[in-house]
Amino acid sequence: MGLLKFPGPLGVLSPIIMGLFNFHGSLGVLSPIIMALFNFHGSLGVLTPIIMGLFNFHGSLGVLSPIIMGLFNFHGSLGVLSPIIMGLFNFHGSLGVLTPIIMGLFNFPGSMGVLSPIIMGLLKFPGPMGVLSPIIMGLFNFHGSLGVLTPIIMGLFNFHGSLGVLSPIIMGLFNFHGSLGVLTPISMGLLNFPGSLGVLSPIIMGLLKFPGPMGVLSPIIMGLFNFHGSLGVLTPIIMGLFNFHGSLGVLSPIIMGLFNFHGSLGVLSPIIMGLLKFPGPLGVLSPIIMGPFNFHGSLGVLTPINMGLLKFHGPLGVLSPIIMGLLNFHGSLGVLSPIIMGLFNFHGTLGVLSPIIMGLFNFPGPLGVLSPIIIGLLKFPGPLGVLTPINMGLFNFHGSLGVLTPIIMGLLKIPGPLGVLSPIIMGLFNFHGSLGVLTPIIMGLFNFHGSLGVLSPIIMALFNFHGSLGVLTPIIMGLFNFHGSLGVLSPIIMGLLKFPGPLGVLSPIIMGLFNFHGSLGVLSPIIMGLFNFHGSLGVLSPIIMGLFNFHGSLGVLSPIIMGLFNFHGTLGVLSPIIMGLFNFPGPLGVLSPIIIGLLKFPGPLGVLTPINMGLFNFHGSLGVLTPIIMGLLKFHGSLGVLTPIIMGLLKFPGPMGVLSPIIMGLFNFHLSLGVLSPIITGLLKFPGPLGVLSPIFMGLFNFHGSLGVLTPINMGLFNFHWSLGVLSPIIMGLWVF
């Protein structure tokens, strides 16, 4: 049934049932796995049988107790994890204690500074590396100087040593070892970095925002990394791509989660389908199946790769022609021959890229100048060059970091040292000054000004920041309006948060909003399943509809209905939780209960905006959102019109296309790469010129469109559509892009 069987130093995979991996060898030997679960054995320790797709870790990494419902329970030097419900991480020990995190968010504080709460898969770092808060859904567990990361499930990174040695990662992750060490084969395109480079913490389903000696990350859109400082400066990244710059060298923009490394680290070519295969001083990657890279030489030469692979030659060598979304590299970085269907065309030192269609990068010059790119492409010119206007969620960069020209459809325009951003339309970031000053942003954009600058008024669910943290101007349509040190929020309409004072005082909120008062203030009665906070962390009044009721320093939570966590004490005690939700309070502040995966942060870390049933309802040029049910986002307008979404899913329509229904958080991809047939038990089967995938169940990818058409996928799959395809409706808290 479309299973992978690995042999060699990585060992050999035994037959896998229901799309499971069974690993053997130096990585240890995996026992049979049932229901798509991993059972690890050996130096990594020995995993006990796992039920319902859970991991049970044992050994030097400590011993995991049985986990139910796909949760992690960590034990040992890494500390001891208490039982986790609904696939959450509960970390304990030298790393301290992580607070539960919903929907894979990090809450970091410390010398690295404090990252503000991040919604939907953001990282918040505290401490020297500080203490990581609990992360749900593919979180990172860091240890040591960069320490050692415990195994992470669901596309997580497992870091070890100075950069240390990474343990094997499942689900398309990279496992890096040594100085740059040697990467072990990784499936499903994840990177696990260790070593002097420290920890590159690529994150799946969520963004990393790094500040401090590691530098400061610029705003990130759609789960992108933007690195700055000694690690260099990363340019904005679209669609979860890394763009590295500086001593680490300069990374070119990456599309579709690809890495493009440059400099002392050398230059990594863009990677398609997220797999890296590194050889040489960077080490040698073992063969990778299903769209991996095969690199050779100093950066070596790539051997022929089948199934959408890259074929590299020479110092960076010359790539032979690649068909169907492959990279064709030539020269020092050489010159790429024309590439069709979302390929990279590189020329010159970094060369000059010829026009690329369908989300491709067109690079020219030292970093060269990119020609116009269509459908969410990056166009880079100059040292970092100057970007020409980009359509459909593109970045337009200028100057040293340059100055970005206007960007349309969710683009970042960054100018100056960090530069100054020109006005951005359609949910874009507009940065100015040292951190610069942002010009007004329209449609759910951030407008930053001053040191942190001052934000101009923002319309359509946007943040408007002012002052040191600045002061927010009034925001309409479910927006945050911050004022003062943390500022004061003006009245907000349609489920908005209005914050005043140090943490300020919230004015009455209508439509299931949060009303905060006092230092953390006191919340006024809230209707429609809202949170009512009181006191330092205050005391929550009764909450209806599965809300969290917080009390005391960490306070005491009243019973929670609808799968929420009720925490008590310093770390307190959690009361029975139904449906796996966390409700955090305390010096870390209070992680607001989130309904259907929303975070509401209060306290020294700030206050989370109240959300009505955890949903956003956007309207305007970005369109008008129809009613949203159960914490879903429904977008309408030139971006298209979203149909109703059920159970916290995103359904995007318009020129980007329409998403077809998706069940259980799955992705359904479509493109000219062919059409994927149903997938069973988490396997990938590619069809078309790249081949045909057989049906895969249990968290598989189903690709469709010019790249193919994806058939419905069950159990947490992605269904992508656009000119790249159309996504069908998604059920059970899925995203459809």
C-alpha positions in Angstrom: 0.0 0.0 0.0 2.6 2.6 -1.0 4.9 2.1 1.9 8.5 3.1 2.2 11.1 0.5 2.9 14.5 1.8 3.8 17.7 -0.2 3.8 21.4 0.5 4.7 23.1 2.3 7.5 19.8 3.9 8.2 18.7 0.4 8.4 15.9 -1.4 6.6 12.2 -0.8 7.1 10.2 -3.8 7.6 6.8 -4.1 6.0 4.6 -1.4 7.1 1.0 -1.7 7.7 -1.5 1.1 7.2 1.2 3.5 5.9 3.5 3.1 8.9 7.3 3.3 9.1 9.3 0.6 10.7 12.9 1.6 11.1 15.9 -0.6 11.8 19.6 -0.2 12.4 21.9 2.4 13.9 18.9 4.5 14.3 17.7 1.5 16.1 15.0 -1.0 15.1 11.4 -0.3 15.0 9.0 -2.9 15.9 5.9 -3.4 13.9 3.6 -0.4 14.1 -0.1 -0.5 14.1 -2.3 2.3 13.1 0.4 4.4 11.5 2.4 4.7 14.7 6.1 4.8 15.2 7.9 2.5 17.5 11.5 3.5 18.1 14.2 1.3 19.5 18.0 1.5 20.2 20.3 4.3 21.1 17.4 6.6 20.8 15.9 4.3 23.3 13.1 1.8 22.9 9.6 2.8 22.3 6.9 0.8 23.8 3.9 -0.1 21.7 1.9 2.9 20.8 -1.8 3.1 20.5 -3.7 5.4 18.3 -0.6 6.8 16.5 1.2 7.9 19.6 4.9 8.0 20.3 6.3 6.4 23.4 9.9 7.3 23.9 12.4 5.6 26.2 16.2 5.7 27.0 18.7 8.5 27.2 16.0 10.8 25.9 14.2 9.5 28.9 11.3 7.2 29.1 7.9 8.1 27.9 4.9 6.7 29.6 2.1 5.4 27.5 0.4 8.0 25.5 -3.2 8.0 24.6 -4.7 9.8 21.7 -1.4 10.8 20.0 0.1 12.6 22.9 3.7 12.9 24.1 4.7 12.0 27.6 8.3 12.8 28.2 10.5 11.6 31.0 14.1 11.7 32.2 17.0 14.2 32.0 14.7 16.2 29.8 12.5 16.0 32.8 9.2 14.2 33.1 6.2 14.9 31.1 2.9 14.5 32.6 0.2 12.8 30.5 -0.8 14.8 27.6 -4.2 14.9 26.1 -5.0 15.3 22.5 -1.5 15.3 21.1 0.0 18.1 23.3 3.4 18.4 24.7 4.0 18.8 28.4 7.6 19.6 29.1 9.4 19.4 32.5 13.0 19.6 33.8 16.1 21.6 33.2 14.3 23.2 30.4 11.9 24.1 33.1 8.3 23.6 32.6 6.5 24.4 29.4 2.9 25.6 29.7 0.5 23.9 27.4 0.2 25.4 24.0 -2.7 25.1 21.7 -2.3 24.7 18.0 1.5 24.5 18.0 2.3 27.9 19.4 5.5 28.9 21.3 5.6 31.5 24.0 9.2 32.5 24.6 10.5 35.1 27.0 13.9 36.3 28.2 17.1 37.9 26.9 16.0 36.8 23.6 13.2 39.1 24.6 9.6 38.3 24.6 7.8 37.3 21.6 4.2 38.4 21.6 1.6 35.7 21.5 1.3 34.2 18.1 -1.8 32.8 16.7 -1.8 29.6 14.7 1.6 28.1 15.1 3.9 30.9 16.3 6.9 30.7 18.5 7.4 32.8 21.6 10.8 32.5 23.1 11.8 33.5 26.7 15.0 33.3 28.7 18.6 32.8 27.6 16.9 30.4 25.4 14.5 30.8 28.3 11.8 28.4 28.8 9.6 27.1 26.0 5.9 27.1 26.7 4.1 23.9 25.9 3.5 23.5 22.2 0.7 21.7 20.6 0.8 20.3 17.1 4.4 20.0 16.0 6.3 22.0 18.6 10.0 22.3 19.3 11.6 21.1 22.5 14.9 22.7 23.0 17.6 21.7 25.5 21.1 22.7 26.6 23.2 25.5 25.1 21.1 25.0 22.1 20.9 21.9 24.2 19.3 18.7 23.1 15.8 18.5 21.7 13.6 15.7 22.6 11.9 13.9 19.7 9.2 15.8 18.2 6.2 14.4 16.4 4.3 16.0 13.6 7.1 17.7 11.7 9.1 18.8 14.8 12.7 19.4 15.1 14.8 17.3 17.4 18.0 19.2 18.3 21.0 17.9 20.1 24.5 19.0 21.3 26.4 22.3 20.6 24.6 21.9 17.4 24.8 18.4 18.7 23.3 15.4 17.0 19.7 15.3 16.0 17.8 12.2 16.6 15.8 10.7 13.7 12.8 12.7 12.8 9.6 11.3 11.4 7.2 12.9 9.1 9.4 14.6 6.6 11.9 16.2 8.9 15.6 16.8 8.5 18.0 15.3 11.0 21.2 17.1 11.0 24.4 16.0 12.7 28.0 17.3 13.3 29.5 20.7 12.6 27.0 20.9 9.8 27.2 17.2 10.3 25.4 14.7 8.2 21.7 14.7 7.6 19.9 11.5 7.9 17.1 10.9 5.4 14.0 12.8 6.3 10.6 12.2 5.0 8.0 14.8 4.3 10.5 17.7 4.0 11.4 18.9 7.5 14.7 20.3 8.6 16.4 19.5 11.9 19.4 21.7 12.5 22.1 21.3 15.1 25.6 22.6 15.6 27.7 25.9 15.6 25.0 27.2 13.4 23.0 26.7 16.4 19.5 25.9 16.0 17.7 26.8 12.9 14.2 26.1 14.1 12.2 25.6 11.0 8.7 25.3 12.1 5.8 23.5 10.5 2.5 25.0 11.1 3.6 28.2 12.8 6.3 30.8 12.5 9.4 31.5 14.4 10.1 35.0 15.5 13.6 35.4 16.8 15.0 38.4 18.6 18.2 39.3 20.4 21.8 38.1 19.8 20.3 35.8 17.3 19.0 39.0 15.9 15.5 40.2 15.3 13.0 38.7 13.0 10.8 40.8 10.9 7.1 40.1 10.8 6.4 36.8 9.2 3.6 36.0 6.9 2.1 32.6 6.6 4.7 30.8 8.8 7.8 32.3 7.4 11.1 32.8 9.0 12.9 36.2 8.9 16.3 36.1 10.5 18.6 39.0 11.3 21.9 39.8 12.9 25.0 37.6 13.5 22.9 34.9 12.0 22.5 37.5 9.4 19.3 39.0 8.2 16.5 37.0 6.7 14.3 38.5 4.1 10.6 38.0 4.5 9.5 34.5 3.5 6.3 33.5 1.9 4.6 30.3 2.4 7.0 29.0 5.1 10.2 29.6 3.3 13.6 30.4 4.7 15.7 33.3 3.4 19.0 33.4 5.2 21.6 36.2 5.0 24.9 37.2 6.5 27.8 35.1 7.9 25.5 32.3 7.4 25.5 33.7 4.0 22.5 34.9 2.1 19.6 32.7 1.2 17.5 33.5 -1.8 13.8 33.5 -1.4 12.3 30.1 -1.2 8.9 29.0 -2.4 6.9 26.2 -1.1 9.1 25.6 1.9 12.4 25.2 0.1 15.8 26.2 1.5 18.2 28.3 -0.5 21.4 28.7 1.3 24.3 30.9 0.3 27.8 31.9 1.7 30.2 30.2 4.0 27.5 27.7 4.4 27.7 27.9 0.7 24.6 28.0 -1.5 21.8 25.7 -1.2 19.7 25.4 -4.3 16.0 25.7 -3.8 14.4 22.4 -3.1 11.1 21.1 -4.4 8.8 19.1 -2.3 10.8 20.1 0.8 13.6 17.4 0.9 17.3 18.3 1.3 20.0 15.8 0.5 23.3 17.2 1.5 26.8 15.6 0.9 30.4 16.7 1.6 31.7 19.0 4.3 28.0 19.6 4.9 27.9 15.9 5.1 26.2 13.4 2.9 22.5 12.8 2.8 21.4 9.3 2.3 19.1 8.6 -0.7 15.8 10.1 -0.3 12.6 8.8 -1.8 9.8 10.8 -3.2 11.3 14.2 -4.4 14.6 14.3 -2.4 17.7 16.1 -3.4 20.9 14.2 -4.2 23.9 16.4 -3.6 27.5 15.6 -4.4 30.9 17.2 -4.0 31.9 20.2 -1.9 28.3 21.2 -2.4 29.0 18.3 -4.7 27.2 17.0 -7.7 23.8 15.7 -7.6 23.1 12.3 -9.1 20.1 11.9 -11.3 17.0 11.9 -9.3 13.7 10.6 -10.3 10.3 11.8 -9.3 10.7 15.6 -9.2 14.3 15.5 -8.0 17.2 17.9 -8.5 20.2 16.9 -10.5 23.2 19.0 -9.5 26.7 19.0 -11.1 30.0 20.7 -10.6 31.2 22.9 -7.6 27.6 23.7 -7.4 28.0 22.1 -10.8 25.6 22.2 -13.6 22.3 20.6 -13.5 21.1 18.6 -16.4 17.7 19.5 -17.7 15.0 18.8 -15.3 11.4 18.2 -16.1 8.3 18.8 -14.1 9.2 21.2 -11.3 12.9 20.4 -11.2 15.8 22.8 -10.8 18.3 23.1 -13.6 21.5 24.7 -12.3 24.5 25.8 -14.3 28.0 27.3 -13.6 29.5 28.3 -10.3 25.9 28.7 -9.2 25.8 28.3 -12.9 23.0 29.2 -15.2 19.8 27.5 -15.1 18.2 26.5 -18.3 14.5 27.4 -18.7 12.4 25.6 -16.3 8.8 24.9 -16.6 6.0 24.5 -14.1 7.2 26.2 -10.9 11.0 25.7 -11.4 13.9 27.8 -10.5 15.9 29.4 -13.2 19.2 30.6 -11.9 21.9 32.5 -13.7 25.4 34.0 -13.0 27.1 34.0 -9.6 23.8 33.8 -8.2 23.1 34.4 -11.8 20.1 35.8 -13.4 16.9 34.0 -13.6 14.8 34.0 -16.6 11.1 34.7 -16.2 9.4 32.0 -14.2 5.8 31.2 -14.3 3.6 29.6 -11.6 5.2 30.7 -8.3 8.8 30.5 -9.4 11.8 32.5 -8.4 13.5 34.6 -11.0 16.9 35.7 -9.6 19.4 37.9 -11.4 22.7 39.6 -10.4 24.8 39.2 -7.2 21.6 38.5 -5.6 20.7 39.9 -9.0 17.4 41.4 -10.0 14.3 39.4 -10.3 12.0 39.9 -13.2 8.3 40.2 -12.4 6.9 37.1 -10.9 3.3 35.9 -11.0 1.2 34.0 -8.6 3.1 34.6 -5.3 6.6 34.8 -6.6 9.5 36.7 -5.2 11.3 39.2 -7.3 14.6 40.2 -5.8 16.9 42.9 -7.3 20.1 44.6 -6.1 22.5 43.7 -3.3 19.4 42.4 -1.9 18.4 44.4 -4.8 15.1 46.1 -5.4 11.9 44.2 -6.0 9.5 45.1 -8.7 5.8 45.0 -7.9 4.6 41.6 -7.2 1.1 40.2 -7.5 -0.6 37.7 -5.3 1.2 37.7 -2.0 4.7 38.4 -3.2 7.5 40.2 -1.5 9.0 43.3 -3.0 12.4 44.0 -1.5 14.6 47.1 -2.0 18.0 48.4 -0.9 20.5 46.8 1.6 17.4 45.2 2.8 16.3 47.8 0.4 13.0 49.4 0.0 10.0 47.5 -1.1 7.8 48.9 -3.7 4.1 48.6 -3.2 3.0 45.0 -2.8 -0.3 43.6 -3.7 -2.2 40.8 -2.1 -0.5 40.1 1.2 3.1 41.1 0.3 5.8 42.5 2.6 7.5 45.6 1.6 10.7 46.1 3.6 13.0 49.0 3.1 16.0 50.6 4.9 18.3 48.9 7.5 15.2 47.0 8.2 14.2 49.6 5.7 10.9 51.3 5.3 7.9 49.7 3.9 5.6 51.5 1.5 1.9 51.1 1.9 0.9 47.5 1.7 -2.5 46.3 0.5 -4.3 43.2 1.3 -3.0 42.0 4.6 0.6 43.1 4.2 3.2 44.3 6.6 4.5 47.8 6.1 7.7 48.4 8.0 9.6 51.6 8.5 12.8 52.9 10.2 15.2 51.0 12.4 12.3 48.8 12.9 11.1 51.6 10.9 7.7 53.2 10.7 4.9 51.5 8.9 2.6 53.4 6.7 -1.1 52.7 6.9 -2.0 49.2 6.1 -5.2 48.0 4.7 -7.1 44.8 5.2 -5.7 43.0 8.3 -2.2 44.3 8.0 0.3 45.3 10.6 1.4 48.9 10.6 4.4 49.5 12.7 6.0 52.8 13.6 9.0 54.0 15.6 11.4 51.9 17.7 8.6 49.5 17.7 7.2 52.5 15.9 3.7 53.8 15.8 1.0 52.1 13.8 -1.3 54.1 11.7 -5.0 53.2 11.7 -5.6 49.8 10.4 -8.8 48.6 8.8 -10.3 45.1 8.6 -9.0 43.1 11.6 -5.6 44.7 11.6 -3.3 45.5 14.5 -2.5 49.2 15.0 0.4 49.6 17.3 1.7 52.9 18.8 4.5 54.0 21.0 7.2 51.9 22.6 4.8 49.2 22.1 3.0 52.1 20.6 -0.6 53.1 20.7 -3.2 51.6 18.5 -5.7 53.7 16.7 -9.3 52.5 16.5 -9.7 49.3 14.7 -12.8 48.1 12.9 -14.1 44.7 12.3 -12.5 42.4 15.0 -9.3 44.3 15.2 -7.0 45.0 18.1 -6.6 48.6 19.2 -3.7 49.0 21.5 -2.7 52.1 23.4 0.0 53.2 25.8 2.9 51.2 27.1 0.7 48.3 26.1 -1.5 51.2 25.3 -5.2 51.6 25.5 -7.6 50.1 23.1 -10.4 52.1 21.7 -13.9 50.6 21.3 -13.9 47.7 19.1 -16.8 46.4 17.1 -17.7 42.9 16.0 -15.8 40.8 18.5 -12.8 43.0 18.9 -10.6 43.5 21.9 -10.3 46.9 23.4 -7.3 47.2 25.7 -6.5 50.2 27.9 -3.9 50.9 30.6 -0.6 49.1 31.3 -2.4 46.1 30.0 -5.1 48.6 30.0 -8.8 48.3 30.4 -11.0 46.9 27.9 -14.2 48.7 27.0 -17.4 46.6 26.6 -17.2 44.3 23.7 -20.0 43.1 21.7 -20.5 39.8 19.9 -18.7 37.3 22.0 -15.7 39.5 22.8 -13.4 39.7 25.7 -13.6 42.7 28.0 -10.5 43.1 30.0 -9.9 45.4 33.0 -7.1 46.4 35.4 -3.4 45.5 35.3 -4.6 42.4 33.6 -7.8 44.2 34.3 -11.2 42.9 35.0 -13.4 41.5 32.4 -17.0 42.6 32.2 -19.6 40.0 31.6 -19.1 38.4 28.2 -21.7 36.8 26.1 -21.5 34.0 23.7 -18.8 31.8 25.3 -16.4 34.6 26.1 -13.8 34.8 28.8 -14.3 37.1 31.7 -11.0 37.9 33.4 -10.5 39.5 36.8 -7.6 40.5 39.0 -3.8 40.4 38.5 -4.6 37.5 36.4 -7.8 38.2 37.9 -10.7 35.9 38.4 -12.9 34.7 35.6 -16.6 34.8 36.0 -18.6 31.8 34.9 -18.1 31.1 31.3 -20.5 29.5 29.0 -19.9 27.4 26.0 -16.7 25.6 26.9 -14.7 28.7 28.1 -12.0 28.9 30.6 -12.6 30.4 34.0 -9.3 31.5 35.6 -8.7 32.4 39.2 -5.8 33.5 41.4 -2.1 34.0 40.6 -2.4 31.0 38.5 -5.7 31.1 40.0 -8.2 28.3 40.0 -10.2 27.4 37.0 -13.8 26.6 37.4 -15.1 23.6 35.6 -14.7 23.9 31.9 -17.1 22.5 29.3 -16.3 21.5 25.8 -12.8 20.0 26.1 -11.0 22.8 27.9 -8.2 22.7 30.4 -8.8 23.9 33.9 -5.5 24.9 35.5 -4.8 25.5 39.2 -1.9 26.5 41.3 1.6 27.8 40.3 1.5 25.4 37.4 -1.7 24.6 39.2 -3.7 21.5 38.6 -5.6 20.8 35.5 -9.1 19.7 36.0 -10.5 17.1 33.6 -10.3 18.4 30.1 -12.6 17.5 27.4 -11.8 17.9 23.8 -8.1 18.7 24.6 -8.0 22.5 25.2 -5.5 24.3 27.4 -6.2 27.3 29.5 -3.1 28.9 30.9 -2.7 31.5 33.6 0.1 32.9 35.8 3.4 34.8 35.7 3.5 33.6 32.2 0.3 35.3 32.3 -2.8 33.6 31.1 -2.9 31.9 27.9 -6.5 32.6 27.0 -8.6 29.6 26.5 -9.0 29.1 22.9 -12.0 27.7 21.4 -11.3 25.5 18.6 -7.6 26.4 18.7 -7.5 30.1 19.4 -5.0 31.7 21.8 -5.7 34.6 24.0 -2.7 35.9 25.8 -2.8 38.2 28.8 -0.4 39.5 31.4 3.2 40.7 31.3 3.1 38.8 28.0 0.1 40.8 27.3 -3.5 40.1 26.6 -5.1 38.0 23.9 -7.9 39.4 21.9 -11.2 37.9 22.7 -12.6 35.8 20.0 -16.1 34.9 19.4 -16.2 31.2 19.3 -12.7 31.7 18.2 -13.6 32.9 14.8 -12.6 35.8 12.6 -15.1 37.4 10.3 -13.4 39.6 7.7 -15.1 41.9 5.3 -14.2 44.5 2.7 -12.0 44.8 -0.4 -10.5 41.7 1.0 -14.1 40.8 0.7 -16.8 40.0 3.1 -16.7 37.0 5.3 -19.9 35.1 5.7 -20.8 33.8 9.1 -18.2 31.6 10.6 -19.0 28.6 12.5 -16.9 27.0 15.2 -13.8 29.3 15.0 -13.3 29.3 11.2 -12.1 32.0 8.9 -14.1 32.7 5.9 -12.6 35.1 3.4 -14.4 36.9 0.6 -13.7 39.5 -2.1 -11.0 39.9 -4.7 -9.3 37.3 -2.8 -12.4 35.5 -3.5 -15.2 34.4 -1.3 -14.9 31.7 1.3 -17.7 29.3 1.8 -18.7 28.5 5.3 -16.0 26.7 7.2 -16.7 24.1 9.8 -14.6 23.3 12.8 -11.9 26.0 12.6 -10.9 25.5 8.9 -9.8 28.0 6.4 -11.3 27.9 3.0 -9.9 30.2 0.5 -11.5 31.0 -2.8 -10.9 33.3 -5.7 -8.1 33.7 -8.2 -6.2 31.5 -5.8 -9.0 29.1 -6.5 -11.5 27.3 -4.4 -10.7 24.7 -1.8 -12.6 21.5 -1.9 -13.9 20.0 1.3 -11.1 18.6 3.5 -11.6 16.2 6.3 -9.6 15.9 9.4 -7.0 18.7 8.7 -5.7 17.3 5.4 -4.1 19.0 2.5 -5.3 18.3 -1.0 -2.8 19.5 -3.5 -3.5 20.2 -7.1 -1.1 21.2 -9.9 0.2 20.3 -13.3 2.4 17.8 -11.6 -0.5 15.5 -12.1 -3.4 14.2 -10.2 -3.3 12.3 -7.0 -5.7 9.5 -6.4 -7.1 8.9 -3.0 -4.4 8.2 -0.5 -4.7 5.8 2.3 -2.8 5.6 5.6 -0.5 8.6 5.3 1.2 7.6 2.1 2.1 9.7 -0.9 1.4 8.4 -4.3 2.2 10.7 -7.2 0.6 10.5 -10.5 1.1 12.2 -13.9 4.4 12.6 -15.7 5.7 12.3 -12.2 3.7 9.2 -11.9 0.4 8.3 -10.3 -0.2 7.9 -6.6 -2.4 5.1 -5.4 -5.1 5.9 -2.8 -3.6 6.8 0.5 -5.4 7.0 3.8 -4.6 8.4 7.1 -2.9 11.8 6.6 -1.7 11.6 3.1 -1.3 14.2 0.4 -3.5 14.2 -2.6 -2.2 16.4 -5.4 -4.2 17.7 -8.3 -4.3 20.3 -11.0 -1.7 21.4 -13.6 0.4 19.9 -10.9 -2.5 17.6 -10.7 -5.8 17.2 -9.0 -6.2 16.0 -5.5 -9.0 13.7 -4.5 -10.7 14.0 -1.2 -8.4 13.2 1.7 -9.4 12.0 5.1 -7.6 12.3 8.4 -5.8 15.7 8.5 -4.8 16.1 4.8 -4.1 19.2 2.8 -6.2 20.0 -0.2 -4.6 22.7 -2.3 -6.1 24.5 -5.2 -5.4 27.5 -7.5 -4.2 27.9 -11.0 -2.4 25.4 -9.0 -5.8 23.9 -8.3 -8.9 24.3 -6.3 -9.4 23.2 -2.8 -12.6 21.6 -1.7 -14.2 22.3 1.7 -12.3 21.2 4.7 -13.7 19.7 7.8 -12.4 19.5 11.3 -10.2 22.6 11.7 -8.3 22.4 8.5 -6.7 25.1 6.4 -7.5 25.4 2.8 -5.2 27.8 1.0 
